[in-house]
Amino acid sequence: MPELLTAEAVPLETNADGVVLVRGTRVPLDTVVTAFHQGATAEEIAQQYPSVSLADVYQVIGYYLRHTSELDDYLARRRQSADAVQQAIEARWPPHGFRARLLNRRPG
């Protein structure tokens, strides 16, 4: 039955900003990999991100496991970028005392 076997492309694409996404969605590769590393099953990931099919989650995880060394550099750069954005946001809007500031704005 070898004639039934076909090679399928990994469901990943890179957007204009250089972010690797699950094809046809706005879900980044790093989101799927992070959830996997945190112990989520493929089924749980597909439930949490309904735009990603279960089959695509399995393919993405499999691709990551086969190409960990190549993808780890990309994922580290994404983490550094996310950390920089988080620091910039917190520098502009400090998180400590946020609830109190909101409550102070409440009318009467």
Distance bins in CASP14 RR format, pairs under 12 A and 6 or more apart:
PFRMAT RR
TARGET T0000
AUTHOR 0000-0000-0000
RMODE 2
METHOD distances of the structure
MODEL  1
7 59 0 0 0 0 0 1 0 0 0 0 0
8 23 0 0 0 0 0 1 0 0 0 0 0
8 55 0 0 0 0 1 0 0 0 0 0 0
8 56 0 0 0 0 0 1 0 0 0 0 0
8 58 0 0 0 0 0 1 0 0 0 0 0
8 59 1 0 0 1 0 0 0 0 0 0 0
8 63 0 0 0 0 0 1 0 0 0 0 0
9 23 0 0 0 0 1 0 0 0 0 0 0
9 56 0 0 0 0 0 1 0 0 0 0 0
9 59 0 0 0 0 1 0 0 0 0 0 0
9 60 0 0 0 0 0 1 0 0 0 0 0
9 63 0 0 0 0 0 1 0 0 0 0 0
10 20 0 0 0 0 0 1 0 0 0 0 0
10 21 0 0 0 0 0 1 0 0 0 0 0
10 22 0 0 0 0 1 0 0 0 0 0 0
10 23 0 0 0 0 1 0 0 0 0 0 0
10 29 0 0 0 0 1 0 0 0 0 0 0
10 32 0 0 0 0 0 1 0 0 0 0 0
10 55 0 0 0 0 0 1 0 0 0 0 0
10 56 0 0 0 0 1 0 0 0 0 0 0
10 57 0 0 0 0 0 1 0 0 0 0 0
10 58 0 0 0 0 0 1 0 0 0 0 0
10 59 1 0 1 0 0 0 0 0 0 0 0
10 60 1 0 0 1 0 0 0 0 0 0 0
10 61 0 0 0 0 0 1 0 0 0 0 0
10 62 0 0 0 0 1 0 0 0 0 0 0
10 63 1 0 1 0 0 0 0 0 0 0 0
10 64 0 0 0 0 1 0 0 0 0 0 0
10 65 0 0 0 0 0 1 0 0 0 0 0
10 66 0 0 0 0 1 0 0 0 0 0 0
10 67 0 0 0 0 1 0 0 0 0 0 0
10 71 0 0 0 0 0 1 0 0 0 0 0
11 20 0 0 0 0 0 1 0 0 0 0 0
11 21 0 0 0 0 1 0 0 0 0 0 0
11 22 1 0 1 0 0 0 0 0 0 0 0
11 23 1 0 1 0 0 0 0 0 0 0 0
11 24 1 0 0 1 0 0 0 0 0 0 0
11 25 0 0 0 0 1 0 0 0 0 0 0
11 27 0 0 0 0 0 1 0 0 0 0 0
11 29 0 0 0 0 0 1 0 0 0 0 0
11 32 0 0 0 0 0 1 0 0 0 0 0
11 51 0 0 0 0 0 1 0 0 0 0 0
11 52 0 0 0 0 1 0 0 0 0 0 0
11 53 0 0 0 0 1 0 0 0 0 0 0
11 54 0 0 0 0 0 1 0 0 0 0 0
11 55 0 0 0 0 1 0 0 0 0 0 0
11 56 1 0 1 0 0 0 0 0 0 0 0
11 57 0 0 0 0 1 0 0 0 0 0 0
11 58 0 0 0 0 1 0 0 0 0 0 0
11 59 1 0 1 0 0 0 0 0 0 0 0
11 60 1 0 0 1 0 0 0 0 0 0 0
11 61 0 0 0 0 0 1 0 0 0 0 0
11 62 0 0 0 0 0 1 0 0 0 0 0
11 63 0 0 0 0 1 0 0 0 0 0 0
12 18 0 0 0 0 0 1 0 0 0 0 0
12 19 0 0 0 0 0 1 0 0 0 0 0
12 20 1 0 1 0 0 0 0 0 0 0 0
12 21 1 0 0 1 0 0 0 0 0 0 0
12 22 1 0 0 1 0 0 0 0 0 0 0
12 23 1 0 0 1 0 0 0 0 0 0 0
12 24 0 0 0 0 1 0 0 0 0 0 0
12 25 0 0 0 0 0 1 0 0 0 0 0
12 27 0 0 0 0 0 1 0 0 0 0 0
12 28 0 0 0 0 1 0 0 0 0 0 0
12 29 1 0 0 1 0 0 0 0 0 0 0
12 30 0 0 0 0 0 1 0 0 0 0 0
12 32 0 0 0 0 1 0 0 0 0 0 0
12 33 0 0 0 0 0 1 0 0 0 0 0
12 52 0 0 0 0 0 1 0 0 0 0 0
12 56 0 0 0 0 1 0 0 0 0 0 0
12 57 0 0 0 0 0 1 0 0 0 0 0
12 59 0 0 0 0 1 0 0 0 0 0 0
12 60 1 0 0 1 0 0 0 0 0 0 0
12 61 0 0 0 0 0 1 0 0 0 0 0
12 62 0 0 0 0 0 1 0 0 0 0 0
12 63 1 0 0 1 0 0 0 0 0 0 0
12 64 0 0 0 0 1 0 0 0 0 0 0
12 67 0 0 0 0 0 1 0 0 0 0 0
12 71 0 0 0 0 1 0 0 0 0 0 0
12 74 0 0 0 0 0 1 0 0 0 0 0
13 19 0 0 0 0 1 0 0 0 0 0 0
13 20 1 0 0 1 0 0 0 0 0 0 0
13 21 1 0 1 0 0 0 0 0 0 0 0
13 22 0 0 0 0 1 0 0 0 0 0 0
13 23 1 0 1 0 0 0 0 0 0 0 0
13 24 1 0 0 1 0 0 0 0 0 0 0
13 25 0 0 0 0 1 0 0 0 0 0 0
13 26 0 0 0 0 0 1 0 0 0 0 0
13 27 0 0 0 0 0 1 0 0 0 0 0
13 28 0 0 0 0 0 1 0 0 0 0 0
13 29 0 0 0 0 1 0 0 0 0 0 0
13 56 0 0 0 0 0 1 0 0 0 0 0
13 60 0 0 0 0 0 1 0 0 0 0 0
14 20 1 0 1 0 0 0 0 0 0 0 0
14 21 1 0 0 1 0 0 0 0 0 0 0
14 22 0 0 0 0 0 1 0 0 0 0 0
14 23 0 0 0 0 0 1 0 0 0 0 0
14 28 0 0 0 0 0 1 0 0 0 0 0
14 29 0 0 0 0 1 0 0 0 0 0 0
14 74 0 0 0 0 1 0 0 0 0 0 0
15 21 1 0 1 0 0 0 0 0 0 0 0
15 22 0 0 0 0 0 1 0 0 0 0 0
15 23 0 0 0 0 0 1 0 0 0 0 0
15 24 0 0 0 0 0 1 0 0 0 0 0
15 25 0 0 0 0 0 1 0 0 0 0 0
15 26 0 0 0 0 1 0 0 0 0 0 0
15 27 0 0 0 0 0 1 0 0 0 0 0
15 28 0 0 0 0 1 0 0 0 0 0 0
15 29 0 0 0 0 0 1 0 0 0 0 0
17 26 0 0 0 0 0 1 0 0 0 0 0
17 28 0 0 0 0 0 1 0 0 0 0 0
17 78 0 0 0 0 0 1 0 0 0 0 0
17 81 0 0 0 0 0 1 0 0 0 0 0
18 28 0 0 0 0 0 1 0 0 0 0 0
18 29 0 0 0 0 0 1 0 0 0 0 0
18 30 0 0 0 0 0 1 0 0 0 0 0
18 74 0 0 0 0 1 0 0 0 0 0 0
18 77 0 0 0 0 0 1 0 0 0 0 0
18 78 0 0 0 0 1 0 0 0 0 0 0
18 81 0 0 0 0 0 1 0 0 0 0 0
19 25 0 0 0 0 0 1 0 0 0 0 0
19 26 0 0 0 0 1 0 0 0 0 0 0
19 27 0 0 0 0 0 1 0 0 0 0 0
19 28 1 0 1 0 0 0 0 0 0 0 0
19 29 0 0 0 0 1 0 0 0 0 0 0
19 30 0 0 0 0 1 0 0 0 0 0 0
19 31 0 0 0 0 0 1 0 0 0 0 0
19 74 0 0 0 0 1 0 0 0 0 0 0
19 75 0 0 0 0 0 1 0 0 0 0 0
19 77 0 0 0 0 0 1 0 0 0 0 0
19 78 1 0 0 1 0 0 0 0 0 0 0
19 81 0 0 0 0 1 0 0 0 0 0 0
19 82 0 0 0 0 0 1 0 0 0 0 0
20 26 0 0 0 0 0 1 0 0 0 0 0
20 27 0 0 0 0 0 1 0 0 0 0 0
20 28 1 0 0 1 0 0 0 0 0 0 0
20 29 1 0 1 0 0 0 0 0 0 0 0
20 30 1 0 0 1 0 0 0 0 0 0 0
20 31 0 0 0 0 0 1 0 0 0 0 0
20 32 0 0 0 0 1 0 0 0 0 0 0
20 33 0 0 0 0 1 0 0 0 0 0 0
20 60 0 0 0 0 1 0 0 0 0 0 0
20 63 0 0 0 0 0 1 0 0 0 0 0
20 64 0 0 0 0 0 1 0 0 0 0 0
20 67 0 0 0 0 0 1 0 0 0 0 0
20 70 0 0 0 0 0 1 0 0 0 0 0
20 71 0 0 0 0 1 0 0 0 0 0 0
20 74 1 0 0 1 0 0 0 0 0 0 0
20 75 0 0 0 0 1 0 0 0 0 0 0
20 77 0 0 0 0 0 1 0 0 0 0 0
20 78 0 0 0 0 1 0 0 0 0 0 0
21 27 1 0 0 1 0 0 0 0 0 0 0
21 28 1 0 1 0 0 0 0 0 0 0 0
21 29 1 0 0 1 0 0 0 0 0 0 0
21 30 0 0 0 0 1 0 0 0 0 0 0
21 31 0 0 0 0 1 0 0 0 0 0 0
21 32 0 0 0 0 1 0 0 0 0 0 0
21 49 0 0 0 0 0 1 0 0 0 0 0
21 51 0 0 0 0 0 1 0 0 0 0 0
21 52 0 0 0 0 1 0 0 0 0 0 0
21 56 0 0 0 0 0 1 0 0 0 0 0
21 60 0 0 0 0 0 1 0 0 0 0 0
21 78 0 0 0 0 0 1 0 0 0 0 0
22 28 1 0 0 1 0 0 0 0 0 0 0
22 29 1 0 0 1 0 0 0 0 0 0 0
22 30 0 0 0 0 0 1 0 0 0 0 0
22 31 0 0 0 0 1 0 0 0 0 0 0
22 32 1 0 0 1 0 0 0 0 0 0 0
22 33 0 0 0 0 0 1 0 0 0 0 0
22 35 0 0 0 0 0 1 0 0 0 0 0
22 45 0 0 0 0 0 1 0 0 0 0 0
22 46 0 0 0 0 0 1 0 0 0 0 0
22 49 1 0 0 1 0 0 0 0 0 0 0
22 50 0 0 0 0 0 1 0 0 0 0 0
22 51 1 0 0 1 0 0 0 0 0 0 0
22 52 1 0 1 0 0 0 0 0 0 0 0
22 53 0 0 0 0 1 0 0 0 0 0 0
22 54 0 0 0 0 0 1 0 0 0 0 0
22 55 0 0 0 0 0 1 0 0 0 0 0
22 56 1 0 1 0 0 0 0 0 0 0 0
22 57 1 0 0 1 0 0 0 0 0 0 0
22 58 0 0 0 0 0 1 0 0 0 0 0
22 59 0 0 0 0 1 0 0 0 0 0 0
22 60 1 0 0 1 0 0 0 0 0 0 0
22 61 0 0 0 0 0 1 0 0 0 0 0
22 63 0 0 0 0 0 1 0 0 0 0 0
22 64 0 0 0 0 0 1 0 0 0 0 0
23 29 0 0 0 0 0 1 0 0 0 0 0
23 51 0 0 0 0 0 1 0 0 0 0 0
23 52 0 0 0 0 1 0 0 0 0 0 0
23 53 0 0 0 0 0 1 0 0 0 0 0
23 55 0 0 0 0 0 1 0 0 0 0 0
23 56 1 0 0 1 0 0 0 0 0 0 0
23 59 0 0 0 0 1 0 0 0 0 0 0
23 60 0 0 0 0 1 0 0 0 0 0 0
23 63 0 0 0 0 0 1 0 0 0 0 0
24 49 0 0 0 0 0 1 0 0 0 0 0
24 51 1 0 0 1 0 0 0 0 0 0 0
24 52 0 0 0 0 1 0 0 0 0 0 0
24 53 0 0 0 0 0 1 0 0 0 0 0
24 56 0 0 0 0 1 0 0 0 0 0 0
25 31 0 0 0 0 1 0 0 0 0 0 0
25 32 0 0 0 0 1 0 0 0 0 0 0
25 45 0 0 0 0 0 1 0 0 0 0 0
25 46 0 0 0 0 0 1 0 0 0 0 0
25 49 1 0 0 1 0 0 0 0 0 0 0
25 50 0 0 0 0 1 0 0 0 0 0 0
25 51 1 0 1 0 0 0 0 0 0 0 0
25 52 1 0 1 0 0 0 0 0 0 0 0
25 53 0 0 0 0 1 0 0 0 0 0 0
25 56 0 0 0 0 1 0 0 0 0 0 0
25 57 0 0 0 0 0 1 0 0 0 0 0
25 60 0 0 0 0 0 1 0 0 0 0 0
26 49 0 0 0 0 1 0 0 0 0 0 0
26 51 1 0 0 1 0 0 0 0 0 0 0
26 52 0 0 0 0 1 0 0 0 0 0 0
27 33 0 0 0 0 0 1 0 0 0 0 0
27 34 0 0 0 0 0 1 0 0 0 0 0
27 35 0 0 0 0 1 0 0 0 0 0 0
27 45 0 0 0 0 1 0 0 0 0 0 0
27 46 0 0 0 0 0 1 0 0 0 0 0
27 48 0 0 0 0 1 0 0 0 0 0 0
27 49 1 0 1 0 0 0 0 0 0 0 0
27 50 0 0 0 0 1 0 0 0 0 0 0
27 51 1 0 0 1 0 0 0 0 0 0 0
27 52 1 0 1 0 0 0 0 0 0 0 0
27 53 0 0 0 0 0 1 0 0 0 0 0
27 56 0 0 0 0 1 0 0 0 0 0 0
27 57 0 0 0 0 1 0 0 0 0 0 0
27 60 0 0 0 0 1 0 0 0 0 0 0
28 34 0 0 0 0 1 0 0 0 0 0 0
28 35 0 0 0 0 0 1 0 0 0 0 0
28 49 0 0 0 0 0 1 0 0 0 0 0
28 51 0 0 0 0 0 1 0 0 0 0 0
28 52 0 0 0 0 0 1 0 0 0 0 0
28 60 0 0 0 0 0 1 0 0 0 0 0
28 74 0 0 0 0 0 1 0 0 0 0 0
28 75 0 0 0 0 1 0 0 0 0 0 0
28 78 1 0 0 1 0 0 0 0 0 0 0
28 79 0 0 0 0 0 1 0 0 0 0 0
28 81 0 0 0 0 0 1 0 0 0 0 0
28 82 0 0 0 0 1 0 0 0 0 0 0
29 35 0 0 0 0 0 1 0 0 0 0 0
29 36 0 0 0 0 0 1 0 0 0 0 0
29 45 0 0 0 0 0 1 0 0 0 0 0
29 49 0 0 0 0 0 1 0 0 0 0 0
29 52 0 0 0 0 0 1 0 0 0 0 0
29 56 0 0 0 0 0 1 0 0 0 0 0
29 57 0 0 0 0 0 1 0 0 0 0 0
29 59 0 0 0 0 0 1 0 0 0 0 0
29 60 1 0 0 1 0 0 0 0 0 0 0
29 61 0 0 0 0 0 1 0 0 0 0 0
29 62 0 0 0 0 0 1 0 0 0 0 0
29 63 0 0 0 0 1 0 0 0 0 0 0
29 64 1 0 0 1 0 0 0 0 0 0 0
29 67 0 0 0 0 0 1 0 0 0 0 0
29 70 0 0 0 0 0 1 0 0 0 0 0
29 71 1 0 0 1 0 0 0 0 0 0 0
29 72 0 0 0 0 0 1 0 0 0 0 0
29 74 1 0 0 1 0 0 0 0 0 0 0
29 75 1 0 0 1 0 0 0 0 0 0 0
29 77 0 0 0 0 0 1 0 0 0 0 0
29 78 0 0 0 0 1 0 0 0 0 0 0
30 36 0 0 0 0 0 1 0 0 0 0 0
30 37 0 0 0 0 0 1 0 0 0 0 0
30 60 0 0 0 0 0 1 0 0 0 0 0
30 64 0 0 0 0 1 0 0 0 0 0 0
30 71 0 0 0 0 1 0 0 0 0 0 0
30 72 0 0 0 0 0 1 0 0 0 0 0
30 74 0 0 0 0 1 0 0 0 0 0 0
30 75 1 0 1 0 0 0 0 0 0 0 0
30 76 0 0 0 0 1 0 0 0 0 0 0
30 77 0 0 0 0 1 0 0 0 0 0 0
30 78 1 0 1 0 0 0 0 0 0 0 0
30 79 1 0 0 1 0 0 0 0 0 0 0
30 80 0 0 0 0 0 1 0 0 0 0 0
30 81 0 0 0 0 1 0 0 0 0 0 0
30 82 0 0 0 0 1 0 0 0 0 0 0
31 37 0 0 0 0 0 1 0 0 0 0 0
31 38 0 0 0 0 0 1 0 0 0 0 0
31 40 0 0 0 0 0 1 0 0 0 0 0
31 45 0 0 0 0 1 0 0 0 0 0 0
31 48 0 0 0 0 1 0 0 0 0 0 0
31 49 1 0 0 1 0 0 0 0 0 0 0
31 51 0 0 0 0 0 1 0 0 0 0 0
31 52 0 0 0 0 1 0 0 0 0 0 0
31 57 0 0 0 0 0 1 0 0 0 0 0
31 60 0 0 0 0 1 0 0 0 0 0 0
31 64 0 0 0 0 0 1 0 0 0 0 0
31 75 0 0 0 0 0 1 0 0 0 0 0
31 78 0 0 0 0 1 0 0 0 0 0 0
31 79 0 0 0 0 0 1 0 0 0 0 0
31 82 0 0 0 0 0 1 0 0 0 0 0
32 38 0 0 0 0 0 1 0 0 0 0 0
32 39 0 0 0 0 0 1 0 0 0 0 0
32 40 0 0 0 0 1 0 0 0 0 0 0
32 41 0 0 0 0 0 1 0 0 0 0 0
32 42 0 0 0 0 1 0 0 0 0 0 0
32 44 0 0 0 0 0 1 0 0 0 0 0
32 45 1 0 1 0 0 0 0 0 0 0 0
32 46 0 0 0 0 1 0 0 0 0 0 0
32 48 0 0 0 0 1 0 0 0 0 0 0
32 49 1 0 0 1 0 0 0 0 0 0 0
32 51 0 0 0 0 0 1 0 0 0 0 0
32 52 1 0 0 1 0 0 0 0 0 0 0
32 53 0 0 0 0 0 1 0 0 0 0 0
32 54 0 0 0 0 0 1 0 0 0 0 0
32 56 0 0 0 0 1 0 0 0 0 0 0
32 57 1 0 0 1 0 0 0 0 0 0 0
32 58 0 0 0 0 0 1 0 0 0 0 0
32 59 0 0 0 0 0 1 0 0 0 0 0
32 60 1 0 1 0 0 0 0 0 0 0 0
32 61 1 0 0 1 0 0 0 0 0 0 0
32 62 0 0 0 0 0 1 0 0 0 0 0
32 63 0 0 0 0 1 0 0 0 0 0 0
32 64 1 0 0 1 0 0 0 0 0 0 0
32 65 0 0 0 0 0 1 0 0 0 0 0
32 71 0 0 0 0 0 1 0 0 0 0 0
32 75 0 0 0 0 0 1 0 0 0 0 0
33 39 0 0 0 0 0 1 0 0 0 0 0
33 40 0 0 0 0 0 1 0 0 0 0 0
33 45 0 0 0 0 1 0 0 0 0 0 0
33 57 0 0 0 0 0 1 0 0 0 0 0
33 60 1 0 0 1 0 0 0 0 0 0 0
33 61 1 0 0 1 0 0 0 0 0 0 0
33 62 0 0 0 0 0 1 0 0 0 0 0
33 63 0 0 0 0 1 0 0 0 0 0 0
33 64 1 0 1 0 0 0 0 0 0 0 0
33 65 0 0 0 0 1 0 0 0 0 0 0
33 67 0 0 0 0 0 1 0 0 0 0 0
33 68 0 0 0 0 1 0 0 0 0 0 0
33 71 1 0 0 1 0 0 0 0 0 0 0
33 72 0 0 0 0 1 0 0 0 0 0 0
33 74 0 0 0 0 1 0 0 0 0 0 0
33 75 1 0 0 1 0 0 0 0 0 0 0
33 76 0 0 0 0 0 1 0 0 0 0 0
33 78 0 0 0 0 1 0 0 0 0 0 0
33 79 0 0 0 0 0 1 0 0 0 0 0
34 40 0 0 0 0 1 0 0 0 0 0 0
34 45 0 0 0 0 1 0 0 0 0 0 0
34 48 0 0 0 0 0 1 0 0 0 0 0
34 49 0 0 0 0 0 1 0 0 0 0 0
34 60 0 0 0 0 0 1 0 0 0 0 0
34 61 0 0 0 0 0 1 0 0 0 0 0
34 64 0 0 0 0 0 1 0 0 0 0 0
34 75 0 0 0 0 1 0 0 0 0 0 0
34 78 0 0 0 0 1 0 0 0 0 0 0
34 79 0 0 0 0 1 0 0 0 0 0 0
34 82 0 0 0 0 0 1 0 0 0 0 0
35 41 0 0 0 0 1 0 0 0 0 0 0
35 42 0 0 0 0 1 0 0 0 0 0 0
35 43 0 0 0 0 0 1 0 0 0 0 0
35 44 1 0 0 1 0 0 0 0 0 0 0
35 45 1 0 1 0 0 0 0 0 0 0 0
35 46 0 0 0 0 0 1 0 0 0 0 0
35 47 0 0 0 0 0 1 0 0 0 0 0
35 48 1 0 0 1 0 0 0 0 0 0 0
35 49 0 0 0 0 1 0 0 0 0 0 0
35 52 0 0 0 0 0 1 0 0 0 0 0
35 57 0 0 0 0 1 0 0 0 0 0 0
35 60 0 0 0 0 0 1 0 0 0 0 0
35 61 0 0 0 0 1 0 0 0 0 0 0
35 64 0 0 0 0 0 1 0 0 0 0 0
36 42 1 0 0 1 0 0 0 0 0 0 0
36 43 0 0 0 0 0 1 0 0 0 0 0
36 44 0 0 0 0 1 0 0 0 0 0 0
36 45 1 0 0 1 0 0 0 0 0 0 0
36 46 0 0 0 0 0 1 0 0 0 0 0
36 48 0 0 0 0 0 1 0 0 0 0 0
36 57 0 0 0 0 1 0 0 0 0 0 0
36 58 0 0 0 0 0 1 0 0 0 0 0
36 60 0 0 0 0 1 0 0 0 0 0 0
36 61 1 0 1 0 0 0 0 0 0 0 0
36 62 0 0 0 0 1 0 0 0 0 0 0
36 63 0 0 0 0 0 1 0 0 0 0 0
36 64 1 0 0 1 0 0 0 0 0 0 0
36 65 0 0 0 0 1 0 0 0 0 0 0
36 68 0 0 0 0 0 1 0 0 0 0 0
36 71 0 0 0 0 0 1 0 0 0 0 0
36 75 0 0 0 0 0 1 0 0 0 0 0
37 45 0 0 0 0 0 1 0 0 0 0 0
37 61 0 0 0 0 0 1 0 0 0 0 0
37 64 0 0 0 0 1 0 0 0 0 0 0
37 65 0 0 0 0 0 1 0 0 0 0 0
37 68 0 0 0 0 0 1 0 0 0 0 0
37 72 0 0 0 0 0 1 0 0 0 0 0
37 75 0 0 0 0 1 0 0 0 0 0 0
37 79 0 0 0 0 0 1 0 0 0 0 0
38 44 0 0 0 0 1 0 0 0 0 0 0
38 45 0 0 0 0 1 0 0 0 0 0 0
38 48 0 0 0 0 0 1 0 0 0 0 0
39 45 0 0 0 0 1 0 0 0 0 0 0
39 61 0 0 0 0 0 1 0 0 0 0 0
40 46 0 0 0 0 1 0 0 0 0 0 0
40 47 0 0 0 0 1 0 0 0 0 0 0
40 48 1 0 0 1 0 0 0 0 0 0 0
40 49 0 0 0 0 0 1 0 0 0 0 0
40 57 0 0 0 0 1 0 0 0 0 0 0
40 61 0 0 0 0 1 0 0 0 0 0 0
41 47 0 0 0 0 1 0 0 0 0 0 0
41 48 0 0 0 0 0 1 0 0 0 0 0
41 54 0 0 0 0 1 0 0 0 0 0 0
41 57 0 0 0 0 1 0 0 0 0 0 0
41 58 0 0 0 0 0 1 0 0 0 0 0
41 61 0 0 0 0 1 0 0 0 0 0 0
42 48 0 0 0 0 0 1 0 0 0 0 0
42 49 0 0 0 0 0 1 0 0 0 0 0
42 52 0 0 0 0 1 0 0 0 0 0 0
42 53 0 0 0 0 0 1 0 0 0 0 0
42 54 1 0 0 1 0 0 0 0 0 0 0
42 55 0 0 0 0 1 0 0 0 0 0 0
42 56 0 0 0 0 1 0 0 0 0 0 0
42 57 1 0 1 0 0 0 0 0 0 0 0
42 58 1 0 1 0 0 0 0 0 0 0 0
42 59 0 0 0 0 1 0 0 0 0 0 0
42 60 0 0 0 0 1 0 0 0 0 0 0
42 61 1 0 0 1 0 0 0 0 0 0 0
42 62 0 0 0 0 1 0 0 0 0 0 0
42 64 0 0 0 0 0 1 0 0 0 0 0
42 65 0 0 0 0 0 1 0 0 0 0 0
43 49 0 0 0 0 0 1 0 0 0 0 0
43 52 0 0 0 0 0 1 0 0 0 0 0
43 53 0 0 0 0 0 1 0 0 0 0 0
43 54 1 0 0 1 0 0 0 0 0 0 0
43 55 0 0 0 0 0 1 0 0 0 0 0
43 57 0 0 0 0 1 0 0 0 0 0 0
43 58 0 0 0 0 1 0 0 0 0 0 0
43 61 0 0 0 0 0 1 0 0 0 0 0
44 50 0 0 0 0 0 1 0 0 0 0 0
44 52 0 0 0 0 0 1 0 0 0 0 0
44 54 0 0 0 0 0 1 0 0 0 0 0
44 57 0 0 0 0 1 0 0 0 0 0 0
44 61 0 0 0 0 0 1 0 0 0 0 0
45 51 0 0 0 0 0 1 0 0 0 0 0
45 52 1 0 0 1 0 0 0 0 0 0 0
45 53 0 0 0 0 0 1 0 0 0 0 0
45 54 0 0 0 0 1 0 0 0 0 0 0
45 55 0 0 0 0 0 1 0 0 0 0 0
45 56 0 0 0 0 1 0 0 0 0 0 0
45 57 1 0 1 0 0 0 0 0 0 0 0
45 58 0 0 0 0 1 0 0 0 0 0 0
45 59 0 0 0 0 0 1 0 0 0 0 0
45 60 0 0 0 0 1 0 0 0 0 0 0
45 61 0 0 0 0 1 0 0 0 0 0 0
45 64 0 0 0 0 0 1 0 0 0 0 0
46 52 1 0 1 0 0 0 0 0 0 0 0
46 53 1 0 0 1 0 0 0 0 0 0 0
46 54 1 0 1 0 0 0 0 0 0 0 0
46 55 0 0 0 0 1 0 0 0 0 0 0
46 56 0 0 0 0 1 0 0 0 0 0 0
46 57 1 0 1 0 0 0 0 0 0 0 0
46 58 0 0 0 0 1 0 0 0 0 0 0
46 59 0 0 0 0 0 1 0 0 0 0 0
46 60 0 0 0 0 0 1 0 0 0 0 0
46 61 0 0 0 0 0 1 0 0 0 0 0
47 53 0 0 0 0 0 1 0 0 0 0 0
47 54 0 0 0 0 1 0 0 0 0 0 0
47 57 0 0 0 0 1 0 0 0 0 0 0
48 54 0 0 0 0 0 1 0 0 0 0 0
48 57 0 0 0 0 1 0 0 0 0 0 0
49 56 0 0 0 0 1 0 0 0 0 0 0
49 57 0 0 0 0 1 0 0 0 0 0 0
49 60 0 0 0 0 0 1 0 0 0 0 0
50 56 0 0 0 0 0 1 0 0 0 0 0
50 57 0 0 0 0 0 1 0 0 0 0 0
51 57 0 0 0 0 0 1 0 0 0 0 0
52 58 0 0 0 0 0 1 0 0 0 0 0
52 59 0 0 0 0 0 1 0 0 0 0 0
52 60 1 0 0 1 0 0 0 0 0 0 0
52 61 0 0 0 0 0 1 0 0 0 0 0
53 59 0 0 0 0 1 0 0 0 0 0 0
53 60 0 0 0 0 0 1 0 0 0 0 0
54 60 0 0 0 0 0 1 0 0 0 0 0
54 61 0 0 0 0 0 1 0 0 0 0 0
55 61 0 0 0 0 0 1 0 0 0 0 0
55 62 0 0 0 0 0 1 0 0 0 0 0
56 62 0 0 0 0 0 1 0 0 0 0 0
56 63 0 0 0 0 0 1 0 0 0 0 0
57 63 0 0 0 0 0 1 0 0 0 0 0
57 64 0 0 0 0 0 1 0 0 0 0 0
58 64 0 0 0 0 0 1 0 0 0 0 0
58 65 0 0 0 0 0 1 0 0 0 0 0
59 65 0 0 0 0 0 1 0 0 0 0 0
59 66 0 0 0 0 0 1 0 0 0 0 0
60 66 0 0 0 0 0 1 0 0 0 0 0
60 67 0 0 0 0 0 1 0 0 0 0 0
60 71 0 0 0 0 0 1 0 0 0 0 0
61 67 0 0 0 0 0 1 0 0 0 0 0
61 68 0 0 0 0 0 1 0 0 0 0 0
61 71 0 0 0 0 0 1 0 0 0 0 0
62 68 0 0 0 0 1 0 0 0 0 0 0
62 71 0 0 0 0 0 1 0 0 0 0 0
63 70 0 0 0 0 0 1 0 0 0 0 0
63 71 0 0 0 0 1 0 0 0 0 0 0
64 70 0 0 0 0 1 0 0 0 0 0 0
64 71 1 0 1 0 0 0 0 0 0 0 0
64 72 0 0 0 0 1 0 0 0 0 0 0
64 74 0 0 0 0 0 1 0 0 0 0 0
64 75 0 0 0 0 1 0 0 0 0 0 0
65 71 0 0 0 0 1 0 0 0 0 0 0
65 72 0 0 0 0 0 1 0 0 0 0 0
67 73 0 0 0 0 0 1 0 0 0 0 0
67 74 0 0 0 0 1 0 0 0 0 0 0
67 75 0 0 0 0 0 1 0 0 0 0 0
68 74 0 0 0 0 0 1 0 0 0 0 0
68 75 0 0 0 0 1 0 0 0 0 0 0
68 76 0 0 0 0 0 1 0 0 0 0 0
69 75 0 0 0 0 0 1 0 0 0 0 0
69 76 0 0 0 0 0 1 0 0 0 0 0
70 76 0 0 0 0 0 1 0 0 0 0 0
71 77 0 0 0 0 0 1 0 0 0 0 0
71 78 0 0 0 0 0 1 0 0 0 0 0
72 78 0 0 0 0 0 1 0 0 0 0 0
72 79 0 0 0 0 0 1 0 0 0 0 0
73 79 0 0 0 0 0 1 0 0 0 0 0
73 80 0 0 0 0 0 1 0 0 0 0 0
74 80 0 0 0 0 0 1 0 0 0 0 0
74 81 0 0 0 0 0 1 0 0 0 0 0
75 81 0 0 0 0 0 1 0 0 0 0 0
75 82 0 0 0 0 0 1 0 0 0 0 0
76 82 0 0 0 0 0 1 0 0 0 0 0
76 83 0 0 0 0 0 1 0 0 0 0 0
77 83 0 0 0 0 0 1 0 0 0 0 0
77 84 0 0 0 0 0 1 0 0 0 0 0
78 84 0 0 0 0 0 1 0 0 0 0 0
78 85 0 0 0 0 0 1 0 0 0 0 0
79 85 0 0 0 0 0 1 0 0 0 0 0
79 86 0 0 0 0 0 1 0 0 0 0 0
80 86 0 0 0 0 0 1 0 0 0 0 0
80 87 0 0 0 0 0 1 0 0 0 0 0
81 87 0 0 0 0 0 1 0 0 0 0 0
81 88 0 0 0 0 0 1 0 0 0 0 0
82 88 0 0 0 0 0 1 0 0 0 0 0
82 89 0 0 0 0 0 1 0 0 0 0 0
83 89 0 0 0 0 0 1 0 0 0 0 0
83 90 0 0 0 0 0 1 0 0 0 0 0
84 90 0 0 0 0 0 1 0 0 0 0 0
84 91 0 0 0 0 0 1 0 0 0 0 0
85 91 0 0 0 0 0 1 0 0 0 0 0
85 92 0 0 0 0 0 1 0 0 0 0 0
86 92 0 0 0 0 0 1 0 0 0 0 0
86 93 0 0 0 0 0 1 0 0 0 0 0
86 95 0 0 0 0 1 0 0 0 0 0 0
87 93 0 0 0 0 0 1 0 0 0 0 0
87 94 0 0 0 0 0 1 0 0 0 0 0
87 95 0 0 0 0 0 1 0 0 0 0 0
88 94 0 0 0 0 0 1 0 0 0 0 0
89 95 0 0 0 0 1 0 0 0 0 0 0
89 98 0 0 0 0 0 1 0 0 0 0 0
90 96 0 0 0 0 1 0 0 0 0 0 0
90 97 0 0 0 0 0 1 0 0 0 0 0
90 98 0 0 0 0 0 1 0 0 0 0 0
93 101 0 0 0 0 1 0 0 0 0 0 0
93 102 0 0 0 0 0 1 0 0 0 0 0
94 100 0 0 0 0 0 1 0 0 0 0 0
94 101 0 0 0 0 1 0 0 0 0 0 0
95 101 0 0 0 0 0 1 0 0 0 0 0
95 102 0 0 0 0 0 1 0 0 0 0 0
97 103 0 0 0 0 1 0 0 0 0 0 0
97 104 0 0 0 0 1 0 0 0 0 0 0
98 104 0 0 0 0 0 1 0 0 0 0 0
98 105 0 0 0 0 0 1 0 0 0 0 0
99 105 0 0 0 0 0 1 0 0 0 0 0
99 106 0 0 0 0 0 1 0 0 0 0 0
100 106 0 0 0 0 0 1 0 0 0 0 0
END
